[in-house]
Amino acid sequence: MSAKPNAYRAAILHSLDDPAEVGVEASYQYFEDGLLVVEDGKISAIGHASELLPTLPTDVNVVHYQDALITPGFIDTHIHFPQTGMIGSYGEQLLDWLNTYTFPCERQFADKAHAEQVAKRFIKELLRNGTTTALVFGSVHPESVDALFEEAQRLDLRMIAGKVMMDRNAPDYLTDTAESSYLQSKALIERWHGKGRLHYAVTPRFAPTSTPEQLALAGQLLGEYPDVYLHTHLSENLKEIEWVKALFPERKGYLDVYDHFQLLGQRSVFAHGVHLCDDECKRLAETGSAVAFCPTSNLFLGSGLFNLPQAEQHKVKVGLGTDVGAGTSFSLLNTLNEAYKVMQLQGARLNPFKSLYLATLGGARALCLEERIGSLSPGLDADFVVLDYNATPLLSYRLQQSKSIEETLFVLMTLGDDRTVRETFAAGRSVHQR
């Protein structure tokens, strides 16, 4: 990568902290005419264009985006790469949906060539929607993880993924064993974790599809490799919760199953958490575990409404997840549109700056990556997106009426989608142009 810096001029906005913790005004930094300076894949400076431009060497390439907003790259804290081809599948709630659509679709990923083809499409779709980092479920097949990481490495993306561990309550063609899941996960960790900007996540699908032996070995992997992630599902659906109680009657609740097998911790991310009690939220916070809020998926499968104010009250780390393929869009802008409605249905408001936080710095904190990604502070990876105010005629017209950056941000999140993303950068390189 060239040592010569590049500079990008536009309106610039990024989160500094959680609005729920510091208040809205102290939570963000905005430059109406800003400049972002990038050198060797890192952000070297951010500020007002009028102040920074005179300080730059004369040979610096300055790219000026008119009618555009630069934000950090979006961070998706829960998504299923093998479910790309079954997005928008009709008519079921969670458990029937898994059996009818998910498992047959994931069966195809035993074929490495198929996994490679879908991995290319999946990552292209992420970047087209401005997502520069994702926490990703593979399938039960190690080939799926190899294919995804190979494509992510080619583009120097910061991605986290893992092979599904699943040794019961699934079709024979899609189950592993406690021992094989441990050995295959261990081999994948050794091959990929920490290579470039890649990280591994130990990935039991959810408690009902893992025996106690398999969950114990997942906990053992976390002990052997303390800086890998744990990625699974929690309290998404009421029937699922009843099933967990029947399978683990000795445990006091769903979260306690994972807690018993030592799966909670700073790098543990639990998707959904729609039906959590206060004690479970307290335990998540105590252990530094995070929840991935997946509003599009929760609405699509009829699972319920995530209680963000409850999570805030207990200081639980929360990121945003699209949960494709139950989620119906790769776009985190579209996902925030749904998140706003989920809050409205509970009599709560989702401030646009809180939305920005969830999609960027909040996701980074959920993944313990805030010192590398999530904001545009100097020293961080240059992962950012350029959002186009004129992406559609309606968006252009509506934004002409905007009187503040708060209003502009809310309109982008309400009317925006993949068309809004003009360009996506990862480690300072353009990886998508509309």
Order of alpha helices (4+ residues) and beta strands (2+ residues): beta-alpha-beta-beta-alpha-beta-beta-alpha-alpha-alpha-beta-alpha-beta-beta-alpha-beta-alpha-beta-alpha-alpha-beta-alpha-beta-alpha-alpha-beta-alpha-alpha-alpha-beta-alpha-alpha-beta-beta
